[in-house]
Amino acid sequence: MKNFKKLKVWEKGMGIVVMTYQITGNLPVTERFGLVSQMNRAAVSVSSNIAEGSSRDSVKDFRHFLRIALGSCFELETQLLIVERLEFLTSPIVEGVKTELDQEQKMIMSLMNKIS
């Protein structure tokens, strides 16, 4: 797979980036170097690793980058749970991203199984 832009899993990841940046824009300024930075980096990491992995010549390498993308999904999900527990944002706002992340995780796992 060389054209990552044709992958639905990459496209969903890009949507998660946009949603995450919208959420982090509403977090307290005091979190700019904490949660905001980490959440934005985790979100960007998902699609970035899918794209990088798709450029690799071996299935083994592609799977490696998919595993990293999956890890970034779990990292972002954890950070969203922290945002909820600290009551920085209301749950309905965060729930939409968590739903998208759940779907993304399933899509990544499915792709990993498919290319094996």
C-alpha positions as a Markdown table, in Angstrom:
| # | Residue | x | y | z |
|---|---|---|---|---|
| 1 | Met | 0.0 | 0.0 | 0.0 |
| 2 | Lys | 1.6 | 3.2 | -1.1 |
| 3 | Asn | -1.2 | 5.7 | -1.3 |
| 4 | Phe | -2.2 | 6.2 | 2.3 |
| 5 | Lys | -4.7 | 8.8 | 1.4 |
| 6 | Lys | -7.0 | 6.1 | 0.0 |
| 7 | Leu | -7.1 | 4.3 | 3.4 |
| 8 | Lys | -10.3 | 4.8 | 5.3 |
| 9 | Val | -8.4 | 4.2 | 8.5 |
| 10 | Trp | -6.1 | 7.1 | 7.7 |
| 11 | Glu | -9.0 | 9.4 | 6.8 |
| 12 | Lys | -10.8 | 8.6 | 10.1 |
| 13 | Gly | -7.6 | 9.3 | 11.9 |
| 14 | Met | -7.4 | 12.7 | 10.3 |
| 15 | Gly | -11.0 | 13.4 | 11.5 |
| 16 | Ile | -9.9 | 12.5 | 15.0 |
| 17 | Val | -7.1 | 15.1 | 14.7 |
| 18 | Val | -9.5 | 17.8 | 13.9 |
| 19 | Met | -11.9 | 16.8 | 16.7 |
| 20 | Thr | -9.0 | 16.7 | 19.2 |
| 21 | Tyr | -7.7 | 20.1 | 18.3 |
| 22 | Gln | -11.2 | 21.5 | 18.8 |
| 23 | Ile | -11.4 | 19.9 | 22.2 |
| 24 | Thr | -7.9 | 21.0 | 23.3 |
| 25 | Gly | -8.7 | 24.5 | 22.2 |
| 26 | Asn | -11.3 | 24.6 | 25.0 |
| 27 | Leu | -9.1 | 23.2 | 27.7 |
| 28 | Pro | -7.7 | 25.6 | 30.4 |
| 29 | Val | -4.6 | 27.6 | 29.4 |
| 30 | Thr | -2.7 | 26.0 | 32.3 |
| 31 | Glu | -2.9 | 22.7 | 30.4 |
| 32 | Arg | -1.2 | 24.1 | 27.2 |
| 33 | Phe | 2.1 | 22.3 | 28.0 |
| 34 | Gly | 0.4 | 19.3 | 29.6 |
| 35 | Leu | -2.7 | 17.7 | 28.3 |
| 36 | Val | -3.1 | 19.9 | 25.3 |
| 37 | Ser | 0.3 | 19.2 | 23.9 |
| 38 | Gln | 0.1 | 15.4 | 24.7 |
| 39 | Met | -3.4 | 15.0 | 23.2 |
| 40 | Asn | -2.5 | 16.9 | 20.0 |
| 41 | Arg | 0.6 | 14.8 | 19.5 |
| 42 | Ala | -1.2 | 11.5 | 20.2 |
| 43 | Ala | -3.9 | 12.4 | 17.7 |
| 44 | Val | -1.5 | 13.5 | 15.0 |
| 45 | Ser | 0.6 | 10.3 | 15.6 |
| 46 | Val | -2.3 | 8.0 | 14.6 |
| 47 | Ser | -2.6 | 9.1 | 11.0 |
| 48 | Ser | 1.1 | 9.9 | 10.7 |
| 49 | Asn | 2.1 | 6.4 | 11.6 |
| 50 | Ile | -0.5 | 4.8 | 9.3 |
| 51 | Ala | 0.9 | 7.0 | 6.5 |
| 52 | Glu | 4.5 | 6.2 | 7.3 |
| 53 | Gly | 3.8 | 2.5 | 7.6 |
| 54 | Ser | 2.1 | 2.3 | 4.3 |
| 55 | Ser | 5.3 | 3.5 | 2.6 |
| 56 | Arg | 7.3 | 0.5 | 3.9 |
| 57 | Asp | 8.2 | -2.4 | 1.7 |
| 58 | Ser | 7.3 | -5.2 | 4.1 |
| 59 | Val | 4.1 | -6.2 | 5.8 |
| 60 | Lys | 6.1 | -6.6 | 9.0 |
| 61 | Asp | 7.1 | -2.9 | 8.9 |
| 62 | Phe | 3.6 | -1.8 | 8.1 |
| 63 | Arg | 2.2 | -3.8 | 11.0 |
| 64 | His | 4.8 | -2.2 | 13.3 |
| 65 | Phe | 3.6 | 1.3 | 12.4 |
| 66 | Leu | 0.0 | 0.2 | 12.8 |
| 67 | Arg | 0.8 | -1.0 | 16.3 |
| 68 | Ile | 2.3 | 2.4 | 17.1 |
| 69 | Ala | -0.9 | 4.1 | 15.7 |
| 70 | Leu | -3.0 | 1.8 | 17.8 |
| 71 | Gly | -0.9 | 2.7 | 20.9 |
| 72 | Ser | -1.5 | 6.4 | 20.1 |
| 73 | Cys | -5.2 | 5.7 | 20.0 |
| 74 | Phe | -5.1 | 4.2 | 23.5 |
| 75 | Glu | -3.0 | 7.1 | 24.7 |
| 76 | Leu | -5.4 | 9.7 | 23.4 |
| 77 | Glu | -8.4 | 7.7 | 24.9 |
| 78 | Thr | -6.7 | 7.8 | 28.3 |
| 79 | Gln | -6.1 | 11.5 | 28.0 |
| 80 | Leu | -9.8 | 12.0 | 27.2 |
| 81 | Leu | -10.7 | 10.1 | 30.3 |
| 82 | Ile | -8.5 | 12.3 | 32.3 |
| 83 | Val | -10.2 | 15.4 | 30.8 |
| 84 | Glu | -13.5 | 13.9 | 31.9 |
| 85 | Arg | -12.4 | 13.0 | 35.4 |
| 86 | Leu | -10.9 | 16.5 | 35.9 |
| 87 | Glu | -14.2 | 17.9 | 34.6 |
| 88 | Phe | -12.5 | 20.2 | 32.2 |
| 89 | Leu | -15.2 | 19.5 | 29.6 |
| 90 | Thr | -18.6 | 18.0 | 29.6 |
| 91 | Ser | -18.9 | 14.3 | 28.8 |
| 92 | Pro | -21.0 | 14.7 | 25.6 |
| 93 | Ile | -18.2 | 16.7 | 23.9 |
| 94 | Val | -15.6 | 14.0 | 24.8 |
| 95 | Glu | -17.9 | 11.1 | 24.0 |
| 96 | Gly | -17.9 | 11.9 | 20.3 |
| 97 | Val | -14.2 | 11.6 | 20.1 |
| 98 | Lys | -14.1 | 8.5 | 22.2 |
| 99 | Thr | -16.6 | 6.9 | 19.8 |
| 100 | Glu | -14.5 | 7.8 | 16.8 |
| 101 | Leu | -11.4 | 6.4 | 18.6 |
| 102 | Asp | -13.1 | 3.2 | 19.3 |
| 103 | Gln | -14.0 | 2.8 | 15.6 |
| 104 | Glu | -10.4 | 3.7 | 14.7 |
| 105 | Gln | -9.0 | 1.1 | 17.0 |
| 106 | Lys | -11.2 | -1.5 | 15.5 |
| 107 | Met | -10.2 | -0.4 | 12.0 |
| 108 | Ile | -6.5 | -0.5 | 12.7 |
| 109 | Met | -6.8 | -4.0 | 14.3 |
| 110 | Ser | -8.8 | -5.2 | 11.3 |
| 111 | Leu | -6.2 | -3.8 | 8.9 |
| 112 | Met | -3.4 | -5.5 | 10.9 |
| 113 | Asn | -5.3 | -8.8 | 10.6 |
| 114 | Lys | -6.0 | -8.3 | 6.9 |
| 115 | Ile | -2.4 | -7.7 | 5.8 |
| 116 | Ser | -1.0 | -10.6 | 7.8 |
